[in-house]
């Protein structure tokens, strides 16, 4: 550690990197408050995660040197433990996002990270560090922040965050995370105060210029990557919460509707009558389930994530395939079913469908359901729980439960998946398809060997897909 002496350059660049960490922490917390847990699925989040990890570790190295020099042993150990836990958190979160692995390790690692933060705080409150008022204040602040986050995490794990209290606790945790980053600003005051006390002869000499260059290099790279990926994640967050112009244009011909249940729950949806609609004349209905890109409450964004609506909304398709188009919107962090981690709104959708059938002459023998990703899960779930309702289903990049295979042997299915999908592993389709075949069914299945999650273009260009779906009818 003597290769990097505590001098004016040390204090200056240490303060600068701490400032970068505060900016990165505040930006990430702000984006998460803005878009919710959808932040984790933004295309640039993986890169941003690595950047924030590095931005945390760099100032931590300066703190380790500072604590070691001043013999603040407990704070030193707490910072080492926190750094290790941050690395583990990044590894686990990356495995979860890329391969749906290590989910059971995330919360334990988060608990360990918070406990390490408490050790860090205790080190500043119980060692000689407490003799410096700013360090003592930092220890108190970090202690309060970590206690609040521990209580909030435990509450949300035990009680969930769907109730009004749960939502309050979640918001409290989000604001506390921002406050925790701002506490680090006191380190800057402490460092700059100590820097001003250094005598002129302790300023870096020419022999230390290379060390200053190293500090400057990492500082520059930190600024560069925060600006680059920070801009990307904010931009993607915006598009993840606002409908695109294409979606707004596509939604124009549709009726803006909502359904309210007896329990007070509301489903926003769009509804489009057949091009040659005649009251009393029966037409089929297509249930268009969007993926995560359609999550929202604006009753428009679902068109960005609904491949079925995109394929059937243009004039040529409406002329060829005369049908009612039902395009519901799923609220953020909910699902159509089939995903245990998300609250399902399947019953609300079925109730809305029943209400529409009381209002319009919908052919009960020709109800179809099609969805991708989140909607792919929902498509499998719909035909598994209500097989008598649907004449055909097209699940795309989804996952079904093989335990329901016997229930859906008589439902015509054409499923699609990309073999290299890291968002929803291809086994999600393979297992249910094989189970249905073993049960006596004959589902169609198309797998793209060189494609990942985004197979929308390939599905759209599949010959006769819509012809096949509209040819199906229940007996």
C-alpha positions in Angstrom: 0.0 0.0 0.0 3.0 2.3 0.3 3.2 2.5 -3.5 0.2 4.8 -3.2 0.9 7.3 -0.5 -1.7 9.5 1.1 -1.0 12.9 -0.5 -2.9 15.7 -2.0 -3.5 13.7 -5.2 -4.8 10.8 -3.2 -7.4 13.0 -1.4 -8.3 14.8 -4.6 -8.9 11.8 -6.8 -10.4 9.8 -4.0 -13.0 12.6 -3.5 -13.6 12.7 -7.3 -14.3 9.0 -7.5 -16.5 9.1 -4.4 -18.5 11.9 -6.2 -18.8 9.6 -9.3 -20.2 6.9 -7.0 -22.8 9.2 -5.6 -23.8 10.3 -9.1 -24.1 6.6 -10.3 -26.0 5.5 -7.2 -28.4 8.4 -7.4 -29.0 7.8 -11.2 -29.6 4.1 -10.7 -32.0 4.6 -7.8 -33.8 7.3 -9.7 -34.3 5.1 -12.8 -35.5 2.3 -10.6 -38.0 4.6 -8.9 -39.1 5.7 -12.4 -39.5 2.4 -14.2 -39.6 -0.1 -11.3 -38.1 -3.5 -11.6 -38.3 -3.3 -15.3 -35.0 -1.5 -15.0 -33.3 -4.9 -14.7 -34.6 -5.9 -18.1 -33.4 -2.9 -20.0 -31.0 -3.9 -22.8 -28.1 -1.8 -21.3 -28.6 -2.8 -17.7 -26.0 -5.6 -17.8 -23.3 -3.1 -18.9 -24.5 -0.5 -16.5 -24.3 -3.1 -13.7 -20.6 -3.6 -14.4 -20.0 0.1 -14.5 -21.6 0.8 -11.2 -19.7 -2.1 -9.6 -16.4 -0.6 -10.8 -17.5 2.8 -9.7 -18.2 1.4 -6.2 -15.0 -0.5 -5.9 -12.7 2.3 -7.0 -13.5 4.7 -4.2 -13.6 1.7 -1.9 -9.9 1.1 -2.6 -9.2 4.7 -1.5 -11.1 4.1 1.7 -9.2 0.9 2.4 -5.9 2.7 2.0 -7.2 5.5 4.3 -8.5 3.1 6.9 -5.3 1.0 6.8 -3.1 4.1 7.2 -5.2 5.3 10.2 -5.6 1.8 11.7 -9.4 1.8 11.6 -9.4 -2.0 11.5 -13.1 -2.7 11.8 -14.0 -0.1 9.2 -11.3 -1.7 7.0 -12.8 -5.1 7.4 -16.3 -3.8 6.8 -15.3 -2.2 3.5 -13.5 -5.4 2.3 -16.7 -7.4 3.2 -18.9 -4.8 1.4 -16.7 -5.0 -1.7 -16.8 -8.8 -1.8 -20.6 -8.7 -1.4 -21.0 -6.2 -4.2 -19.0 -8.4 -6.5 -21.1 -11.4 -5.5 -24.3 -9.4 -6.0 -23.2 -8.5 -9.5 -22.4 -12.2 -10.3 -25.7 -13.5 -8.9 -27.8 -10.8 -10.6 -26.0 -11.4 -13.9 -26.7 -15.1 -13.7 -30.4 -14.4 -12.9 -30.8 -12.1 -15.8 -28.9 -14.1 -18.3 -29.7 -17.7 -17.4 -32.4 -17.6 -14.7 -29.9 -19.2 -12.3 -28.9 -18.5 -8.7 -32.2 -16.8 -7.9 -32.2 -18.3 -4.4 -28.9 -16.6 -3.6 -29.8 -13.1 -4.4 -31.6 -12.2 -1.2 -29.0 -13.9 1.1 -26.2 -11.9 -0.7 -28.3 -8.7 -0.3 -28.6 -9.4 3.5 -24.8 -10.1 3.7 -24.1 -6.8 1.9 -26.3 -4.9 4.3 -24.7 -6.6 7.3 -21.3 -5.7 5.9 -22.4 -2.1 5.7 -23.3 -2.3 9.4 -19.8 -3.5 10.2 -18.4 -0.6 8.2 -20.6 1.8 10.1 -19.7 0.3 13.4 -16.1 0.6 12.6 -16.5 4.4 12.2 -18.5 4.7 15.4 -16.3 2.5 17.7 -12.7 3.0 16.6 -10.5 6.1 16.8 -12.4 7.3 13.7 -15.2 8.5 15.9 -12.8 11.2 17.1 -13.3 12.9 13.7 -16.8 14.3 13.7 -17.4 13.8 10.0 -16.4 10.1 10.1 -18.6 9.6 13.2 -21.5 11.2 11.3 -20.8 9.0 8.3 -20.9 6.0 10.6 -24.2 7.0 12.1 -25.7 7.8 8.7 -24.6 4.5 7.2 -25.8 2.6 10.2 -29.3 4.1 10.0 -29.4 3.5 6.2 -28.5 -0.1 6.5 -30.9 -0.8 9.4 -33.8 0.8 7.4 -32.9 -1.3 4.3 -32.7 -4.5 6.4 -36.1 -3.8 7.9 -37.6 -2.9 4.5 -36.1 -6.0 2.8 -37.4 -8.3 5.5 -40.9 -6.7 5.4 -41.2 -7.0 1.6 -40.0 -10.6 1.7 -42.5 -11.5 4.4 -45.5 -9.4 3.3 -44.9 -8.5 -0.3 -45.2 -5.0 -1.8 -48.7 -5.1 -3.3 -50.5 -3.6 -0.3 -50.4 0.2 0.5 -48.0 -0.5 3.3 -45.8 -2.6 1.1 -45.7 0.1 -1.5 -44.8 2.7 1.2 -42.0 0.4 2.4 -40.7 0.0 -1.1 -40.6 3.7 -1.6 -38.9 4.2 1.7 -36.2 1.7 0.7 -35.7 3.5 -2.6 -35.3 7.0 -1.0 -33.1 5.5 1.7 -30.8 4.1 -1.0 -30.4 7.6 -2.5 -29.8 8.9 1.0 -27.1 6.2 1.6 -25.2 7.4 -1.4 -25.4 11.0 -0.3 -23.9 10.1 3.1 -20.8 9.4 1.1 -20.6 13.1 0.3 -19.2 13.6 3.8 -16.2 11.5 2.9 -15.5 14.2 0.3 -15.6 16.9 3.0 -13.3 14.9 5.2 -10.8 14.1 2.4 -10.7 17.7 1.2 -10.3 19.0 4.7 -7.4 16.7 5.4 -5.9 17.6 2.0 -5.9 21.3 2.9 -3.8 20.5 6.0 -1.0 18.8 4.1 2.2 20.9 3.9 3.6 21.9 0.6 6.5 19.5 0.8 4.0 16.6 1.0 2.5 17.4 -2.4 3.2 14.8 -5.1 6.7 15.2 -6.6 7.7 14.2 -10.1 8.4 10.7 -8.9 4.7 10.4 -8.1 3.5 11.8 -11.4 2.8 8.3 -12.8 0.6 7.5 -9.8 -1.4 10.7 -10.4 -1.7 9.7 -14.1 -3.2 6.4 -13.0 -5.7 8.2 -10.7 -6.6 10.5 -13.6 -7.0 7.6 -16.1 -9.5 5.8 -13.9 -11.3 9.0 -13.1 -11.6 9.8 -16.8 -12.8 6.2 -17.6 -15.4 6.5 -14.8 -16.8 9.7 -16.2 -16.9 8.3 -19.7 -18.7 5.1 -18.9 -21.2 6.8 -16.5 -22.1 9.3 -19.3 -22.3 6.6 -21.9 -24.3 3.9 -20.1 -26.1 6.4 -18.0 -27.5 8.1 -21.1 -28.4 4.7 -22.5 -30.3 3.5 -19.4 -32.2 6.7 -19.1 -33.1 6.7 -22.7 -34.2 3.0 -22.6 -36.1 3.8 -19.3 -38.0 6.5 -21.1 -39.0 4.2 -24.0 -39.9 1.5 -21.5 -42.5 3.8 -19.9 -43.8 5.6 -22.9 -45.5 4.3 -26.0 -43.7 4.7 -29.3 -45.2 6.7 -32.1 -45.8 3.4 -33.9 -47.8 2.1 -31.0 -49.9 5.3 -30.7 -50.6 5.1 -34.4 -51.6 1.5 -34.3 -53.9 2.1 -31.3 -55.8 4.9 -33.0 -58.5 2.7 -34.6 -59.1 0.7 -31.4 -61.7 1.6 -28.8 -60.2 2.8 -25.5 -61.9 0.6 -22.9 -61.6 -0.7 -19.3 -63.3 -3.4 -17.2 -63.9 -3.2 -13.5 -64.5 -6.3 -11.4 -66.7 -6.7 -8.4 -63.5 -6.6 -6.3 -62.7 -3.1 -7.6 -59.8 -4.3 -9.9 -59.6 -2.6 -13.2 -58.2 -3.9 -16.5 -57.3 -1.5 -19.3 -57.7 -2.8 -22.8 -58.1 -1.9 -26.4 -60.8 -3.4 -28.6 -61.2 -3.4 -32.3 -64.3 -4.7 -34.2 -64.0 -6.6 -37.5 -63.6 -4.5 -40.6 -67.0 -5.7 -41.9 -68.7 -5.8 -38.6 -72.4 -6.4 -38.5 -74.4 -6.5 -35.2 -75.6 -10.0 -34.6 -73.1 -11.6 -37.0 -70.6 -13.8 -35.2 -66.9 -13.3 -35.6 -63.9 -14.9 -33.9 -61.9 -13.1 -31.3 -58.1 -12.9 -30.9 -56.7 -12.3 -27.4 -53.4 -10.5 -28.0 -51.1 -10.8 -24.9 -48.2 -8.5 -24.8 -44.7 -9.1 -23.5 -42.8 -7.0 -20.9 -42.4 -4.2 -23.4 -46.1 -3.5 -23.1 -46.3 -3.3 -19.3 -48.0 0.0 -18.2 -51.2 1.8 -17.4 -51.6 4.1 -20.4 -53.6 1.6 -22.4 -51.3 2.2 -25.4 -47.9 0.7 -24.7 -49.2 -2.8 -25.0 -49.0 -2.4 -28.8 -45.2 -2.1 -28.5 -45.1 -5.6 -27.0 -48.0 -7.4 -28.7 -46.9 -9.3 -31.8 -50.4 -10.5 -32.4 -51.8 -6.9 -32.5 -48.9 -5.8 -34.8 -49.7 -8.6 -37.2 -53.4 -8.2 -37.3 -54.0 -4.4 -37.1 -53.1 -3.3 -40.6 -55.8 -3.0 -43.2 -54.8 -5.9 -45.3 -54.8 -8.3 -42.4 -58.1 -6.9 -41.1 -59.6 -7.4 -44.5 -58.4 -11.0 -44.8 -58.9 -12.1 -41.1 -62.2 -10.7 -40.0 -62.1 -10.8 -36.2 -62.5 -9.0 -32.9 -59.1 -8.0 -31.5 -58.8 -7.8 -27.7 -55.6 -6.2 -26.5 -55.4 -6.0 -22.7 -52.7 -4.2 -20.8 -50.9 -5.8 -17.9 -49.8 -3.4 -15.1 -46.1 -3.4 -14.3 -44.8 -6.3 -12.3 -47.9 -8.3 -12.9 -48.5 -11.2 -15.3 -51.0 -13.1 -17.3 -50.2 -16.1 -15.2 -47.5 -18.8 -15.3 -44.9 -16.7 -13.5 -45.0 -17.3 -9.7 -43.0 -14.1 -8.9 -45.6 -11.9 -10.5 -49.3 -11.5 -9.4 -51.5 -12.9 -12.1 -54.5 -10.9 -13.6 -55.8 -13.9 -15.6 -59.2 -13.9 -13.9 -59.6 -10.2 -14.6 -58.9 -10.9 -18.3 -61.4 -13.8 -18.4 -64.1 -11.6 -16.8 -63.5 -8.9 -19.3 -63.8 -11.4 -22.1 -67.1 -12.6 -20.7 -68.4 -9.1 -20.6 -67.4 -8.5 -24.2 -69.2 -11.7 -25.2 -72.4 -10.4 -23.6 -72.1 -7.2 -25.6 -70.9 -8.5 -29.0 -71.6 -11.6 -31.1 -68.3 -13.3 -30.5 -68.0 -16.9 -31.9 -67.4 -19.0 -28.8 -65.9 -21.7 -31.0 -63.2 -19.5 -32.4 -61.4 -17.8 -29.6 -57.7 -17.6 -30.2 -54.8 -16.5 -27.9 -51.3 -15.4 -29.0 -48.5 -13.9 -26.9 -44.8 -13.5 -26.7 -42.4 -13.5 -23.8 -44.6 -12.5 -20.8 -47.5 -13.1 -23.2 -46.0 -16.5 -24.1 -46.2 -17.5 -20.5 -49.7 -16.2 -20.4 -50.7 -18.1 -23.6 -49.6 -21.4 -22.1 -51.3 -20.5 -18.8 -54.6 -19.5 -20.4 -55.0 -22.8 -22.4 -53.7 -24.8 -19.4 -56.3 -23.4 -17.0 -59.1 -22.8 -19.5 -58.6 -25.3 -22.3 -62.3 -25.4 -23.2 -62.2 -21.7 -24.0 -59.7 -21.5 -26.8 -59.7 -23.0 -30.3 -56.0 -22.3 -30.9 -52.9 -20.9 -29.2 -49.6 -19.4 -30.4 -47.1 -19.1 -27.5 -43.8 -17.4 -28.4 -40.7 -17.4 -26.3 -42.7 -18.5 -23.3 -42.9 -21.4 -20.8 -45.6 -23.8 -20.0 -46.2 -26.2 -17.1 -45.8 -29.8 -18.2 -48.1 -30.9 -15.4 -51.0 -29.4 -17.4 -50.1 -31.4 -20.6 -53.1 -33.7 -20.4 -55.4 -30.6 -20.2 -54.3 -29.1 -23.5 -53.9 -32.2 -25.7 -57.0 -31.2 -27.7 -56.0 -27.5 -28.1 -54.2 -26.8 -31.4 -50.9 -25.2 -30.5 -48.1 -23.7 -32.6 -45.2 -22.7 -30.4 -42.0 -20.8 -31.2 -38.7 -20.3 -29.4 -35.1 -19.3 -30.1 -32.6 -22.0 -29.0 -30.1 -19.4 -27.6 -32.7 -17.5 -25.6 -31.2 -16.3 -22.3 -34.3 -14.4 -21.1 -36.7 -17.4 -21.3 -34.6 -20.7 -21.7 -35.7 -22.8 -24.7 -36.4 -25.6 -22.3 -39.6 -23.7 -21.3 -41.1 -24.6 -24.6 -39.3 -27.9 -25.2 -40.5 -29.6 -22.0 -44.2 -28.6 -22.4 -44.2 -29.6 -26.1 -42.8 -33.0 -25.3 -45.2 -33.5 -22.4 -48.2 -32.7 -24.6 -46.9 -35.1 -27.3 -46.4 -37.8 -24.6 -50.0 -37.2 -23.5 -51.3 -37.8 -27.0 -51.4 -34.3 -28.4 -49.9 -33.1 -31.7 -48.6 -29.5 -31.1 -46.6 -27.7 -33.7 -43.2 -26.4 -32.7 -40.7 -24.2 -34.5 -37.3 -23.6 -32.9 -34.7 -21.3 -34.4 -31.2 -22.7 -33.7 -29.3 -19.4 -34.0 -31.8 -17.0 -32.5 -32.3 -15.7 -28.9 -35.3 -14.2 -27.3 -36.2 -11.7 -30.0 -37.7 -13.9 -32.7 -40.6 -11.6 -33.6 -39.4 -11.0 -37.2 -39.1 -14.7 -37.8 -42.5 -15.5 -36.4 -44.1 -12.7 -38.4 -42.7 -14.1 -41.6 -43.8 -17.6 -40.9 -45.9 -18.7 -44.0 -49.5 -19.5 -43.3 -49.3 -18.9 -39.6 -52.5 -16.8 -39.4 -54.2 -19.0 -42.0 -53.5 -22.0 -39.7 -54.8 -20.2 -36.6 -58.1 -18.9 -38.1 -58.8 -22.3 -39.6 -59.1 -23.8 -36.1 -62.5 -24.1 -34.5 -63.8 -26.0 -31.5 -66.3 -28.8 -32.1 
